[in-house]
Amino acid sequence: MFKKIFILTIGLSLNLGRASAQDKASDLAIIVNKNSALDNVTSEELVKIFRAEKAKGPDGVRFAVTTREAGSAERAAALSQIYKMDVDAYSKYFLQATFVGLVQSAPRPLNGSATSKQFVSVTPGAISYVRGSDTDDSVKTLKVDGKSPGESGYPLKVK
């Protein structure tokens, strides 16, 4: 009897771990340099940071915003859920913001999660996004509206 309960407990634990990883895979995690003073941002703050309307973090370090390569599911999710723009509106927004001097340039596009994590890990003020399942201890994963990727109610999803 004890053996059956033990096996059932182990099986349930493994399945719960798999469900959590699957949930994280569909989440768009916001990552920052490990030395960042940021731990939690609201959805509204995130929009301001990624649109370059908020230039510095609470520690006074200038944000270095990156985006993912054109055509990636992660970029599509960021455009719709963070920037709240389509591709054309995004291009027009940063062209105009650059022209009037609000920003020096549009966010730097990076190819793939590994490149994004590498850039963020070595760049003070860097902020980007990857799938929740791609996060690791080389970067800090922010909570958004008090929720971490994989938690119920986390607001950013990759479709």
N, C-alpha and C positions, 0 to 999 in steps of 0.2 A: 504493500500500500504506500509506504513512504517513497519507494522508488518511482511509482506512478505520479505522485504529487510533485516530486522533485523534477521529473522530466517535463511535466505539464508547466511548472513554474519557469523552467529554462526556456521552453518553447514560447511561452507568452512573452518573456523578456526579449527574446530575439525578434519576435514579430513587432513588438512595440518599438524597438530600436529601428527596424526597417521602416515602419510607418513614419517615424520622426524624420529619418533621412529623406524619405519621399516628400514629406511636407516641405523640408528645407530646400529640396531641389526645385520646387515650384515657386520659391520665394526669391525676391530680388534683394540681396543683402547689401547694405551700405557699409563700405569699408574705409577706414582712415588709418593714418600712420599710428603706430602703437604709442607714440609720445603725445598724441593729440589729447587736449583737455576735454574733448567731446566724448560723451558716453551715450547720451540720449538726445534725439532731436524730434521736434514735432514735424508733421507733414508740411506745415506752412514754412517752417525754417528750412526744410530740405529744398523746397521750391526756390527760396531766396538764395540759398547757397549755390545750387546748380545753375540758376539763371544769372549768377554773378551779381545779384542785388545785395548780397551780404558778402563782403570781401575777406573778412578775418574771423577766426575762431575766438573763443573766449580767452585764449592764451595770447592773443594778439598776432598769431601767425597767419599770414595770408594763405587763403585756400588755393590749392592747385587742383582744379577740377578736371577729371578725365571722363571720357565717354567710351563706349565700345564701338567696334567697327560697324559700318553701315551694313544693314541686312541681318544683324544678329537679333535673336529673340530678346536678349537682355536690353539692347538699345531700344527696340520697339516698346518694351515695357517701361523703360525710363522715360522715353518721349511722352507716352500717354499718361503715366501715373506720377512722374516727378515734374517734368517740364510742362505737362498739360498742353502739348503742342504736337502737330504732325511734323513730318520731315521738312516740308516747305516753310512752315511757320518758324521752326527752329532755325533754319538757315537764314531766313529773313531777320529774325530777332537778333542773332549774333552779328550779322552783317551790319545792321543798323547800330547796335550797341558798340561795335568796334569803330564805326564811322564817327559817332558822336563822342567817343572817348570813355564810355562807361566801362569797357573792358579792353584789354590789349588784343585778345583773340578769343575765338570760340574754344570750348573745352577740347583738349587734346584727345583724338581718337586712338585707342590702343586695341590691338588684336588679341583677343582671348583673355581668359581669367588669369592665367599664369603671368602674362605680361602686366595686367592691371595690378595684381598683387605685388609683383616685383617693384613696379614704379611706386606704389603707395608705401611699401615697406621701407624704401630708401629716401623718400621725399617728405620733408616736414610740411605739414599743411595739406598733403594730398588727400583727396576724397574721390571715391569711385564706387562702382557697384559690380557684383558678381552674383552668380546663383548662390543661394544659401549653402548648398552642399559643397561648394568650392572654397568656402572660408577655411582658414587655418590660423595657427598662432603666429604667423609672420605679420599679420595685420590685426587691427582692432575692428570688430563688428559692432556697429552702432545699433542701439535700440531705436525704433521709430514709433513715436506715440506710446512709449513705454513697453513695447513688445519686441522680442527678438525673433529672428527668422526661425520658423518651425513652430512658434507658439500660435495658438488659436487667436485670431483677430489681427495677425500681422498684416499691415495694409498694402505691401508691395508684392505683386505676383507676376511671374513670367508665364505667359500663355503659350 
